[in-house]
Amino acid sequence: MNEFIHFLLQFAHLNEQQINLISKKGRETILPKEEYFVEAGKVFRQVGFIIEGIIRICYYNNKGEEITKIFIEENHLLINLNNAPSTEYIQAATDCRMLVLSNEDWKEIAGWEDITQKIQMKSLNEKLTRVTPLVAQDAQTRYLEFMDKYPTLANRIPLSYIASYLGITQSTLSRIRKKIC
């Protein structure tokens, strides 16, 4: 719970009533590796904060291939308050310890609109910083940038997820890793 409160304090001051409401409504849970926080086509009905672990967001392309879009590490929020079905799968890449609140409980906390907007802007900026360079780089450069941005992920998640994220095959990733080691 303290991790979540500390995270929120980056975006706004919280009064005692808000902190008490978060403590009362939030529940800590474990999302086992490969389990889904939400599946494509289903409505995202809860807000999740990653205390420990790695989440990946993925989808299936028109060839039926699984594509990893992004990894989300500790101290990040998973939120979608518009009640529209998800277009992607949100899956635990490792065992994850999370704090979860329902969308209704999230909205009940006074002043959340401003906090939510600030969190979403920060998240969008991080996403653009991570994804934009991947489009124009060769596979080895993408892998090196991945290792620079996510230095601890390579030892925590399956190589197939990394290869999918980089848009290369697992055998290509193995050759790159062998070449640079």
Kinemage of the C-alpha trace (Angstrom):
@kinemage 1
@onewidth
@group {chain A} dominant
@subgroup {mainchain}
@vectorlist {calphas} color= white
{ca met a 1} P 0.000 0.000 0.000
{ca asn a 2} L 2.815 2.418 0.867
{ca glu a 3} L 4.314 2.002 -2.627
{ca phe a 4} L 1.031 3.087 -4.188
{ca ile a 5} L 0.618 6.095 -1.891
{ca his a 6} L 4.204 7.156 -2.641
{ca phe a 7} L 3.519 6.801 -6.384
{ca leu a 8} L 0.403 8.981 -6.189
{ca leu a 9} L 2.198 11.664 -4.181
{ca gln a 10} L 4.357 12.326 -7.266
{ca phe a 11} L 1.266 13.732 -8.961
{ca ala a 12} L -0.695 15.452 -6.201
{ca his a 13} L -1.079 15.952 -2.487
{ca leu a 14} L -3.378 13.405 -0.848
{ca asn a 15} L -5.417 14.283 2.200
{ca glu a 16} L -6.013 11.889 5.073
{ca gln a 17} L -9.499 11.004 3.825
{ca gln a 18} L -8.124 9.976 0.398
{ca ile a 19} L -5.351 7.881 1.947
{ca asn a 20} L -7.850 6.169 4.256
{ca leu a 21} L -10.178 5.440 1.340
{ca ile a 22} L -7.313 3.942 -0.696
{ca ser a 23} L -6.293 1.809 2.282
{ca lys a 24} L -9.874 0.657 2.816
{ca lys a 25} L -10.762 -0.016 -0.833
{ca gly a 26} L -7.449 -1.241 -2.260
{ca arg a 27} L -6.582 -4.915 -2.004
{ca glu a 28} L -3.264 -6.547 -2.606
{ca thr a 29} L -3.304 -9.556 -4.901
{ca ile a 30} L -0.954 -11.879 -6.765
{ca leu a 31} L -1.277 -12.246 -10.535
{ca pro a 32} L 0.622 -15.438 -11.426
{ca lys a 33} L 2.971 -15.520 -14.407
{ca glu a 34} L 1.089 -15.841 -17.731
{ca glu a 35} L -2.284 -15.000 -16.150
{ca tyr a 36} L -4.241 -12.110 -17.640
{ca phe a 37} L -5.122 -8.910 -15.825
{ca val a 38} L -7.542 -8.324 -18.691
{ca glu a 39} L -8.103 -10.105 -22.015
{ca ala a 40} L -8.780 -8.520 -25.381
{ca gly a 41} L -12.485 -7.964 -25.930
{ca lys a 42} L -13.251 -7.700 -22.208
{ca val a 43} L -13.948 -4.524 -20.278
{ca phe a 44} L -11.172 -3.371 -17.986
{ca arg a 45} L -13.103 -3.030 -14.692
{ca gln a 46} L -10.275 -2.393 -12.260
{ca val a 47} L -7.254 -0.220 -11.705
{ca gly a 48} L -4.030 -2.077 -10.941
{ca phe a 49} L -0.766 -0.832 -9.504
{ca ile a 50} L 2.276 -3.067 -9.982
{ca ile a 51} L 4.125 -3.387 -6.684
{ca glu a 52} L 6.403 -6.173 -7.860
{ca gly a 53} L 6.749 -7.934 -11.210
{ca ile a 54} L 6.433 -7.246 -14.917
{ca ile a 55} L 3.300 -6.954 -17.029
{ca arg a 56} L 3.289 -7.119 -20.801
{ca ile a 57} L 0.706 -5.796 -23.194
{ca cys a 58} L 0.295 -7.934 -26.297
{ca tyr a 59} L -2.030 -8.663 -29.195
{ca tyr a 60} L -2.338 -11.075 -32.098
{ca asn a 61} L -1.644 -9.774 -35.609
{ca asn a 62} L -3.630 -10.809 -38.705
{ca lys a 63} L -1.344 -13.858 -39.135
{ca gly a 64} L -2.177 -15.058 -35.624
{ca glu a 65} L 1.284 -14.197 -34.292
{ca glu a 66} L 1.541 -12.915 -30.751
{ca ile a 67} L 3.131 -9.458 -30.647
{ca thr a 68} L 4.411 -7.896 -27.435
{ca lys a 69} L 3.700 -4.186 -27.547
{ca ile a 70} L 5.203 -2.970 -24.269
{ca phe a 71} L 6.476 -4.069 -20.863
{ca ile a 72} L 5.330 -2.377 -17.673
{ca glu a 73} L 7.489 -2.665 -14.579
{ca glu a 74} L 7.046 -1.968 -10.890
{ca asn a 75} L 5.560 1.337 -9.730
{ca his a 76} L 3.288 1.759 -12.737
{ca leu a 77} L -0.470 1.978 -12.959
{ca leu a 78} L -2.813 0.022 -15.251
{ca ile a 79} L -5.919 2.092 -15.825
{ca asn a 80} L -8.761 2.401 -18.330
{ca leu a 81} L -11.795 4.206 -17.001
{ca asn a 82} L -13.808 4.491 -20.231
{ca asn a 83} L -15.466 1.047 -19.864
{ca ala a 84} L -14.650 0.124 -23.468
{ca pro a 85} L -13.497 -3.416 -24.245
{ca ser a 86} L -9.728 -3.817 -24.289
{ca thr a 87} L -8.125 -4.246 -27.699
{ca glu a 88} L -5.077 -5.959 -26.165
{ca tyr a 89} L -4.161 -8.594 -23.625
{ca ile a 90} L -2.587 -7.434 -20.379
{ca gln a 91} L -0.635 -10.396 -19.052
{ca ala a 92} L 1.777 -11.098 -16.204
{ca ala a 93} L 5.228 -11.742 -17.707
{ca thr a 94} L 6.418 -12.701 -14.203
{ca asp a 95} L 4.551 -13.349 -10.984
{ca cys a 96} L 3.158 -9.933 -10.039
{ca arg a 97} L 2.168 -8.501 -6.698
{ca met a 98} L -0.401 -5.790 -7.313
{ca leu a 99} L -2.697 -3.391 -5.553
{ca val a 100} L -6.150 -3.418 -7.170
{ca leu a 101} L -9.121 -1.083 -6.889
{ca ser a 102} L -12.379 -1.252 -8.826
{ca asn a 103} L -12.992 1.534 -11.330
{ca glu a 104} L -15.904 2.677 -9.156
{ca asp a 105} L -13.695 2.895 -6.060
{ca trp a 106} L -11.055 4.798 -8.047
{ca lys a 107} L -13.623 7.348 -9.220
{ca glu a 108} L -14.988 7.725 -5.670
{ca ile a 109} L -11.775 9.298 -4.426
{ca ala a 110} L -12.041 13.098 -4.646
{ca gly a 111} L -9.706 14.853 -7.068
{ca trp a 112} L -8.829 11.742 -9.093
{ca glu a 113} L -9.572 13.303 -12.466
{ca asp a 114} L -6.547 15.594 -12.218
{ca ile a 115} L -4.280 12.844 -10.853
{ca thr a 116} L -5.439 10.407 -13.549
{ca gln a 117} L -4.732 12.938 -16.302
{ca lys a 118} L -1.203 13.583 -14.978
{ca ile a 119} L -0.486 9.842 -14.711
{ca gln a 120} L -1.763 9.200 -18.239
{ca met a 121} L 0.363 12.038 -19.665
{ca lys a 122} L 3.478 10.659 -17.953
{ca ser a 123} L 2.672 7.172 -19.246
{ca leu a 124} L 2.145 8.398 -22.802
{ca asn a 125} L 5.463 10.261 -22.762
{ca glu a 126} L 7.283 7.144 -21.483
{ca lys a 127} L 5.604 4.999 -24.141
{ca leu a 128} L 6.573 7.346 -26.967
{ca thr a 129} L 10.153 7.492 -25.708
{ca arg a 130} L 10.370 3.689 -25.690
{ca val a 131} L 8.542 2.820 -28.908
{ca thr a 132} L 9.416 5.558 -31.404
{ca pro a 133} L 13.119 4.621 -31.905
{ca leu a 134} L 12.248 0.955 -32.521
{ca val a 135} L 10.634 1.725 -35.853
{ca ala a 136} L 13.787 2.858 -37.702
{ca gln a 137} L 16.522 0.708 -36.151
{ca asp a 138} L 18.118 -2.582 -37.109
{ca ala a 139} L 17.576 -5.601 -34.852
{ca gln a 140} L 20.886 -5.362 -32.989
{ca thr a 141} L 20.424 -1.662 -32.251
{ca arg a 142} L 16.858 -2.323 -31.054
{ca tyr a 143} L 18.148 -5.033 -28.714
{ca leu a 144} L 20.909 -2.783 -27.336
{ca glu a 145} L 18.389 0.018 -26.759
{ca phe a 146} L 16.056 -2.478 -25.080
{ca met a 147} L 18.882 -3.524 -22.742
{ca asp a 148} L 19.638 0.121 -22.004
{ca lys a 149} L 15.996 0.973 -21.204
{ca tyr a 150} L 15.138 -2.286 -19.438
{ca pro a 151} L 18.447 -3.444 -17.916
{ca thr a 152} L 16.879 -5.975 -15.545
{ca leu a 153} L 14.199 -7.443 -17.796
{ca ala a 154} L 16.312 -9.821 -19.872
{ca asn a 155} L 16.926 -12.047 -16.848
{ca arg a 156} L 13.336 -11.897 -15.637
{ca ile a 157} L 11.168 -12.646 -18.680
{ca pro a 158} L 11.174 -15.239 -21.480
{ca leu a 159} L 13.304 -14.417 -24.525
{ca ser a 160} L 10.272 -15.059 -26.719
{ca tyr a 161} L 8.599 -11.979 -25.196
{ca ile a 162} L 11.679 -9.852 -25.880
{ca ala a 163} L 11.939 -11.100 -29.466
{ca ser a 164} L 8.263 -10.347 -30.029
{ca tyr a 165} L 8.677 -6.849 -28.575
{ca leu a 166} L 11.663 -6.193 -30.838
{ca gly a 167} L 9.861 -7.556 -33.904
{ca ile a 168} L 12.383 -10.340 -34.540
{ca thr a 169} L 12.448 -14.111 -34.235
{ca gln a 170} L 13.791 -15.810 -31.161
{ca ser a 171} L 16.631 -17.348 -33.207
{ca thr a 172} L 17.640 -13.881 -34.466
{ca leu a 173} L 17.651 -12.641 -30.889
{ca ser a 174} L 19.847 -15.581 -29.845
{ca arg a 175} L 22.338 -14.771 -32.632
{ca ile a 176} L 22.445 -11.111 -31.605
{ca arg a 177} L 22.980 -12.001 -27.944
{ca lys a 178} L 25.737 -14.453 -28.872
{ca lys a 179} L 27.420 -11.879 -31.108
{ca ile a 180} L 27.547 -9.105 -28.512
{ca cys a 181} L 28.469 -11.209 -25.484
